Amino acid sequence: MAGLGAASLLAGWRPRLEGAVPEPLGHPSLAPFVEAARDDLMSMDMRGVSEIPVSPYDTFRLLHHPQRDYKGLENYPMRWERRQEMDWALFTDVPPGGLWNGVPRNQLTLSPAHWMELSAYPLAQFYADQGKDQDPNDLIIKQDLVAYYHAVPEKLGLASRMNEGWTVSSITPGGSEDGPLFHLIATRVSDGVTKELSANFVIYAVGPRTIKRRLDVPGEFDQPYISRHYDHWDDYPGQRVMVVGGGRSADWAATELHDAGRDVTYVMRQPDERHLRLIGNSQHLPYYIRLQSILDGESRSIDARYETTVKSFEDGGRVVLQGDSGEDVVEVDHVIIEIGAQPDYELLKPWGELSLFEGRDDYRLQVPQLKVHDHSFESIDIPGLYPAGYLAENLGISVLGMHATCFPIVADIERKIASRG
């Protein structure tokens, strides 16, 4: 989603401030920076803001969402107009929306729908455009959220510069002191056709889940009863289903499969108190209320195996587990492995060892993040490269500001282009 947010700014969409400086930004040390950039918030003194110290990321997060509840389109402090477009291109191997294209089809967000929006196209405006009678404060299911992301390029005029179905297969230094900083090779996924291009700046918005984690146990990639992605319960017609994981996606799969009548064995490395604490802290979400009631002792429950690991997947649906009491063999019809993923930094190997920050949140999301300059989100290791969204140091891994890094990034690129004349 950060890629889409950056694309809208590169395409010339610029925010200005409407009305007074929002109360959360009204501190005497910060408000003057916001007020001075009223007519073009992208012109804000990002370095000055970062030295208060207030993160430019937090500043734009609060300009987008000064309050957590949706209060109506007229209450957004940022208003948008289109100005000069930069020379840009976006390459993506998936449709707009990034990882949300792969989320289980009925899964709800963890947050109100409007927290997931791109600020240049409010979700409430999308609902109005589509004739939908939905509340932006409600949770939103995957289908509706993905439909919104798919509508963004056409609404904001981005489609002509988006290369969907392409992946960047190589990034190397430009090789010339006076020339572009980067040489890239893009490959079309459907047929392997390649194209070469050069760039002065690269916004690295590959997302936090580009490389799936592995269990690295015998049979993991050999047994036909194993799936490494969960979409919907009707993909698993057998009765006995094992879920291996422990994060949000695994919780969703185990709950939905249970409610569809499957006998679920839920295998987790974590201790029970850690899992139950997260469930208890998530009772504002209806599906965690449901999971709590299942584990609290219904006549049919989930067979939760805490502090347990998989030793091997064997023929005939036999799964060998290792727990505190020793080995156990469980016979299943299907196994779903939902153990998360991590960002792919292999494309940046030509620059050597990277400075990484181990980002994590209270909900078991762990992301190695690239260290950046506070005011611009430019990588400290690779000049001209900007990790966006969850990949940037100290983001806080919050969907509330998932594309707020894009504002200081594009502002910094714009200033550098202007300084070169």
N, C-alpha and C positions, 0 to 999 in steps of 0.2 A: 504493500500500500504506500510505502514511502516513495517508491518509484513514481507512482501516479501523482503524489503530492508535489514532488520535485518537478515533474513534467509540466504541471499546470503553471508553476512559477516561471519556468524556462520559456513557456509559451506566451508569456507576457501578462499573465493575470497578477494584479498587484492590489494589496489591501490598503485601505486608509481607515482612519479612526472616525467613527460616527459617535458624536456626543462626548460626554465626559470620560476621562480616563477611568476604566473600571475599578471599583473599590479594591479588589485584590492586588492591583498594581499601583495603588495610591500612595505607597510609602514615599516620603520626601526624597529619598535617594534614588528612586526609580522613576517616579511619575514624570520628572522633567525630560527624561530620555524619550518616553513614550509621546509626550506632548510635542516635543520638538520634531518628531517624525510623523505628525498627525496626517499629513497629506500623502505620505508614502512610507508606510511602516517598515518597508524593506530598507529604507535609508537610515534606520536607527543606528546609533553608535554602538554596535555589538560589543566591541572591545571595552568601551566604557561600562556597559551593562554588566559584562562578565567580571569587572573589577570591583563591583559594589560590595560583595559579590552576589550577583543574581545571574543565573544561566539564561542566555538568550532563548534557549529551548523552553524554559519555564515561562518566560515572558510571553512568547507566542502561544504557548499552551493555554495560558490564562486569557490572552486576547481572544482566542477561539472559544474557550469555555470558561468564562469568568465565574460561572456557577455550575454546579453539577447537573441540575435539572434543566430540561429544555423549557424556555419561557416564551417561545414564539420567534418567528423570523425577524420581527422588528427589534428584538432585543439583542441581536448579535452586534457586538461593538465593531467588528470588521466588516466593511463593505468593499465590493470588488469592482474593478474595471480593467479592461484589457489595454495594455500598452505595447511597447516594442518587443517583438519576439526575438529570442536568441537563436543561434544556430545549434540545434540540439537533435539528438535521436535517442530513442529508447528501444532496447532489445530485451525481449522476454520470451521464455519458452512456454509460459502458461498464459491464459487469458488474464485480463485486468482483475486485480483482487488478490494476487499472489497465493499464499498458503490457504486462504479461505476457499479456493477452488477445490481443495482436497479434504476439507472438513466433512465429517459425517453429515448426511443430507438433512437430518432433523435437528442437528445440534444447535443449541441456543448460545448466544454470546454470554460472556461473563459480566457484561456491563450493559447499561442502556444503549439503545441502538444509535443515538446521536453521538456517542463517544467514538463511534467507528467511522465517522464521516470525514471526508476531505473538506476543508473549510470553504473552498471556493464554490462548492456545490452542496449546500446543506441537505441533509437527508429529508427534512420536512419538505423541501422544494421538490426533491425526487418523488416523494409520496404524492404531492400535488400534481406533478407532471404526469404521473401514472394513474391518477384517479384513485389512489389507495387511501382508505380511511384507517390509518395506523398512527399510533402515538409514538413519537420519537423517544419518549422516556421508557417505553417497554423494551424488553429483550427482543432480539430479532433472530430468526432462524437463518441457516446458511443460504437457502434459495433466495430469500429476499435481499440479504446483504450482498450476495454475489451479483444479483440483478442490478443492484445499485452501482457496484463497481464497474460492471460492464457498460453501464449507461454514461459513466463519467467522460470517457474520451470523446464521444460524440457531442455531449453537452458543452464541453469546454474547448472543442476544436483541436484535440490532440491526435486524432486517429491517423492523420497523414504522416506523422513522424514516428509512429509506433511500429516496430517490427515484431509482430507477434509470431511465435513459432520459431524464433531464432534464439540461440544461446551464444554468449561470448565464450569462445574456447581458448583464447590466449590474450593476455595483456603483458606487454613488455615495454621497457623504457623506450622513449622515442629515438634516442641515439644521436640527436643533434642538439648542440647547445642553444641554437636559435630557433629550432623547429618545435613541433608539437611534443609534449611531454610523454605521450603514450601512443603506442602502436597496438591496434587490436585486430583480432580475427574473429569474425562471427560466423557461426555455422547454422544453416537451416536444418531443423530437426527432421523434417520429412524426407529429405533426400541427400543431406550431407553437403549441399552446395555452400561454398564459403565466400565471404567478401572481406576485404581488408579496409581499414579506415584508421585515421589518425585523430587524436583529440588533445586539446590542451588541459581538459579537466575530465575526470571520471567520477560520477556519483555511484558509489558501490552499494546498491540496494537489493542484494540477492536474498535477503530474508534470513531468519534465524533457523530455518529447518530445511536446508538444502542437502545435507548428507544424513541419511538415516543411521542411527546408532545400531550396533550389532551386539548380539549376545555372545557370539564366537563360541558356540558349542556345536558338537556333532549333530548333523541332520538339519541345521537351521535353514539351509537353502536347498535341501534335497527332498524333503517330505512334502507330498502334495496336499496334506491337510493343513498346512501353515499359510496364513495370510499376514502380510506385513502392513496392512492398511484396513481399517474398519470404515465402512460406509453406512450399512443398514443391516438390521437383523435378518431380513429375508435372503441375504446372500449366504446364509449358513443354515441349510435345511436340517442338519443333524441335531440331535437333542443335547449332546454333551459338548460344551464349548469352554475352552480355557482362554482367559485373557491374561497376558503377561505384560505388566507395566507398573502403574502406580500414579500416573499423572492425570491431568484433566481428561485427555482423550480416552484413556483406559477406563476411568471412572464412568464416562458416558457410555462406552461400549458395554461394560459389565451391567450397568443399570438397565439399558434398553434391551439387552439380550434376556436378562432376567424377566422383565415385564412382558417379553414376547413368549415366555414359557420355557425358555432354555434352562438347562441345568448348568450353572456357571461356576467354574473354579477360577478364582482370581489370585494370581501369583504375583507377589510384590517382595522386593528386597527390603523395603523399609519396615521399621517396627510399627506395631498397631497404633501406638500413641501418636505417632507423627501423622498417619493417615486420618485417624479419628479427629485429631486437632484441626486439620484442614477442612474436613467435613463439617465440624462444629462451627468453624469460622465462615462457612459458606452457606449458612441457612437462609440467607436472603435470596438464594437461587432455588427455584422450584425443584430442579433435578437433584440438588443436594439434600433437600428436604426428603425427597423420595429415597435416595440412597441411604440416608440415616434411618428411615423407617424400615428398610429392608434388613439392614445390619442389626437393628434393635430387636429382632426376634420374631419376625413373621413366621408362619408355618413353613413357608418356603423361603430360604435365605440364600445368599451367595456364600459359597465355600471360600472364604478369604484366607489365603495362606501367606501370613506375614513372615518377614525374615527368611524368605525362601527363594532359592535360585533354581534355574533349569540346568540340569547336567547334560541332558541329551534328548533329542527327538528321534524316536525309533520307529521301525515299521509297524503298521497296524494301528497307528494312533496311540502308541505307548509313549508317554512323556515321563522321564525320570527327573524327580525333584529332589533337592537337598534342603532340608530344614533343620531346626534345632534337634529334632528327635531322630535324625538320620535320613536315609533315602526312602523315597516313596514312589511308586509307579501309579500314574493316573492314566486311564484309557479315555480317549476323547474322539469326537468326530471332527472337530476343528480347533485350531489354535490361532488366536489373533495376537500378534506382537505389536504393542504400542509403547515403545520405550523412548520415543522422542527422536530428536535429530539435532544437528548443530550447523552453524554457518560453514560455507565452503570458502576457505581462504587460499586454496591451492593456486588460484589464478595470480596471486600476489607473491608467489615464491621467488620470482626474479629479483625482488628487493630484499631477500634474505629473511632473517628472523624478525618477526613482528612484535611490537609491544602490545601485549594483550592485557585486558582487565577482566576478571572473572565476575561478570554481572549475574545477579540472581534476584528473585523476588520471593515473596512469602508463599507463593503458589507453586513452588517446585520448578519453575522455569529457570533454566541455567543457560546462559549464553556467553561465550568468550567474546568480548567486545574489543574493538580497536581503540587504542588511546588516541585522543584528539586534542586539538587546541580548543580551549573553552569558548572562545568568541566566534569561531568559524566552523567547528566540527571537521576541520581538515586533519587528515592523519598526521601524526607527528613523525611517522616513518617515511611516508611517501608524499612529497609535495604535489598538490594538484588532485589528490584522491580524497574523496569525502565519503566515509561510511554513513549511511542514512538509516533512520529508524532504529530498530533494536541493536544494530551493529555498532553503534557509537557509545563510547565510554560514558558511564554514569547516567545513562538515559533513565534508569529506574524501571525499565521494562513495563511501561504503562500504556495501555491502549488509549487512555485519555489524551495522550499527546503523541500518537504513533507517528505522525508526520511533521511534528513541530520542529524537528531538526532541519527540515527542508528550507525553512525561512533563512536562518543564518548561513546555510550552505550556499543557496543561490545568491544571497546578498553579497557574500564574499567573492563568488565567481564574477558577479557583475562589477564589483569594485576593481577587481584585477584586470578585467577586460578594459574598463574605462581608463585605468592607469597606463595601459599600454598604448592608448590612443587609437 
